[in-house]
Protein backbone atom coordinates (compact mmCIF):
# COMPACT_ATOMS: atom_id res chain seq x y z
CA UNK A 1 0.00 0.00 0.00
CA UNK A 2 1.17 3.46 -0.83
CA UNK A 3 2.05 5.93 1.87
CA UNK A 4 -0.22 8.92 2.30
CA UNK A 5 0.55 12.34 3.70
CA UNK A 6 -1.51 12.98 6.83
CA UNK A 7 -2.15 16.67 7.41
CA UNK A 8 -1.59 18.21 10.84
CA UNK A 9 -5.31 18.77 11.47
CA UNK A 10 -6.21 15.10 10.99
CA UNK A 11 -3.16 13.89 12.92
CA UNK A 12 -3.89 16.18 15.88
CA UNK A 13 -7.65 15.52 15.85
CA UNK A 14 -7.15 11.75 15.78
CA UNK A 15 -4.68 11.84 18.65
CA UNK A 16 -6.98 14.15 20.62
CA UNK A 17 -9.96 11.80 20.40
CA UNK A 18 -8.00 8.54 20.69
CA UNK A 19 -6.84 8.83 24.28
CA UNK A 20 -6.14 5.13 24.86
CA UNK A 21 -2.78 3.58 24.06
CA UNK A 22 -2.66 0.71 21.59
CA UNK A 23 -2.06 -1.64 24.52
CA UNK A 24 -5.07 -0.32 26.44
CA UNK A 25 -7.23 -0.59 23.34
CA UNK A 26 -6.09 -4.15 22.60
CA UNK A 27 -6.77 -5.18 26.19
CA UNK A 28 -10.22 -3.57 26.00
CA UNK A 29 -11.04 -5.28 22.69
CA UNK A 30 -10.01 -8.64 24.14
CA UNK A 31 -12.07 -8.10 27.28
CA UNK A 32 -15.10 -6.79 25.41
CA UNK A 33 -15.28 -9.77 23.03
CA UNK A 34 -14.55 -12.47 25.59
CA UNK A 35 -17.60 -14.61 26.27
CA UNK A 36 -18.45 -17.34 28.72
CA UNK A 37 -17.89 -20.14 26.23
CA UNK A 38 -15.76 -18.58 23.50
CA UNK A 39 -13.10 -15.97 23.10
CA UNK A 40 -11.69 -14.48 19.90
CA UNK A 41 -8.04 -15.00 19.08
CA UNK A 42 -6.15 -12.11 20.71
CA UNK A 43 -5.13 -10.56 17.38
CA UNK A 44 -8.71 -10.76 16.07
CA UNK A 45 -10.52 -9.44 19.13
CA UNK A 46 -12.92 -6.56 18.71
CA UNK A 47 -14.52 -5.10 15.64
CA UNK A 48 -12.72 -4.15 12.45
CA UNK A 49 -12.54 -0.44 13.28
CA UNK A 50 -10.97 -1.11 16.67
CA UNK A 51 -8.36 -3.34 15.05
CA UNK A 52 -7.68 -0.67 12.43
CA UNK A 53 -7.17 1.94 15.16
CA UNK A 54 -4.67 -0.36 16.86
CA UNK A 55 -2.84 -0.71 13.54
CA UNK A 56 -2.77 3.08 13.02
CA UNK A 57 -1.43 3.62 16.53
CA UNK A 58 1.36 1.17 15.76
CA UNK A 59 2.59 3.10 12.72
CA UNK A 60 4.77 6.13 12.26
CA UNK A 61 3.04 9.08 10.67
CA UNK A 62 5.13 8.71 7.53
CA UNK A 63 4.03 5.07 7.11
CA UNK A 64 0.28 5.75 7.13
CA UNK A 65 -1.76 4.88 4.02
CA UNK A 66 -4.87 6.46 2.50
CA UNK A 67 -6.88 3.66 4.14
CA UNK A 68 -5.36 4.61 7.51
CA UNK A 69 -6.35 8.24 6.90
CA UNK A 70 -9.92 7.12 6.19
CA UNK A 71 -10.00 5.18 9.47
CA UNK A 72 -8.64 8.22 11.31
CA UNK A 73 -11.29 10.49 9.74
CA UNK A 74 -14.04 8.00 10.59
CA UNK A 75 -12.94 7.73 14.23
CA UNK A 76 -12.73 11.51 14.63
CA UNK A 77 -16.24 11.95 13.17
CA UNK A 78 -17.64 9.11 15.29
CA UNK A 79 -16.20 10.31 18.59
CA UNK A 80 -17.14 13.93 17.94
CA UNK A 81 -20.69 12.91 17.04
CA UNK A 82 -21.04 11.27 20.45
CA UNK A 83 -18.89 13.83 22.28
CA UNK A 84 -19.63 17.19 20.65
CA UNK A 85 -18.24 19.20 23.57
CA UNK A 86 -14.73 19.76 24.83
CA UNK A 87 -13.93 16.08 25.55
CA UNK A 88 -13.57 16.67 29.28
CA UNK A 89 -13.92 13.45 31.29
CA UNK A 90 -17.57 12.48 31.50
CA UNK A 91 -19.45 9.51 32.86
CA UNK A 92 -22.21 8.14 30.70
CA UNK A 93 -24.11 4.92 30.38
CA UNK A 94 -22.18 1.70 29.90
CA UNK A 95 -23.12 1.08 26.25
CA UNK A 96 -22.11 4.63 25.28
CA UNK A 97 -18.74 4.36 27.02
CA UNK A 98 -18.03 0.90 25.64
CA UNK A 99 -18.87 2.03 22.10
CA UNK A 100 -16.40 4.87 22.38
CA UNK A 101 -13.76 2.66 23.95
CA UNK A 102 -14.03 0.23 21.02
CA UNK A 103 -12.41 2.92 18.83
CA UNK A 104 -9.84 4.07 21.41
CA UNK A 105 -11.66 6.87 23.24
CA UNK A 106 -12.26 6.45 26.97
CA UNK A 107 -14.65 9.23 28.01
CA UNK A 108 -13.53 8.92 31.63
CA UNK A 109 -9.91 9.62 30.71
CA UNK A 110 -8.60 13.16 30.20
CA UNK A 111 -7.72 14.21 26.66
CA UNK A 112 -4.02 13.82 26.13
CA UNK A 113 -3.96 11.32 29.00
CA UNK A 114 -2.43 8.58 26.89
N, C-alpha and C positions, 0 to 999 in steps of 0.2 A: 504494500500500500504506500502511496505517495505521502510525503510529509505535507503538512498544511500550516501556514502561518496563522497563529492564534493572536488576535489583537489584544491589546492591554485590557480593554473593557470586558471582553468575554473571560479572559484569564482571571481578572480580579473579581468579577461577579461570581464565577464558578467557585473560586476559593473562599469567597465570603459566605455563600450559602452551604457549601460542603464543609461542615465544621467537624466532621469525624475523620480520623486517620484511616488509611486503607486497612490497617489491622483491626481497628474498632468496627469498621463497616463489615469486614469479612466475618468477624466474630458474631456480629448482630445477624447477618444473613444466615449463618449456620444455626444460630439459636432460633431464629424466627421460622426456619423451615423444618426444624427437627420435630418429629411426631412421636407418638407413643410406640408405634410399631415400625416406622421407617424413618430414615434420615438420608438426605441427599449426600452425595459425595462432597467432601469439603470444597473442592474447586468448582462445584456446580450448584452450590447452595444459593438460594435467593432467586429473584427474578432477573431477567436479562439486563434490565437497566442497572440494577445494583451491581451486577458483575462488570458491566461496562464502566461504571464509575470507579470501581476498584482498579480496572485496567488503566484508566486515565490517570488516576492518582499514582500509579506505578511508573509513569512515563515522564521523561523530561519534556519541557515545553517544545523544544525543537523536534521531538520525535512524534508529536501528535499528528493524526491524520484528519482528513475532512470528516470522516465518520466520528472520530473523537470529538471534533468541534460540534457536530450535530448533537451528540450525547450531552455535551456541556451546555449547549443552548437549551435543550429539552429540560435538563435538571434545573437550570436557573429559572425558566418559565414556570415549571411545576412548583418549586418551592415558593417562589414569589406569589403564585396564585393562591397558595394556602397560607402564606405569611406575608401579606401585603405591607406590613408595617416596617419597623426598624430592626427586626430580627432579634430584639432583646429576648432573653430567656423567658419562656412562657409555658405554663402547664396547660395541657388540653386533654381531650379524651384519649384513651389508649389507641384506638384505631387511627386517629389523626397523627399521633406521635409516631406510631409504628410505620405508617405510610411514608412519612417524611424520613424516618431513619433508614428505610429501605433504599433511599437514594443518597444517603450520607449526611443528612441534616438532622441533628438532634436538637429539637426546640428547647430543651432544658439546658443546653450548653451555650455559653457565650459565643458570639461571633468571634472568630479569630482564636478560639480556644482549643485549636487542634494541637 
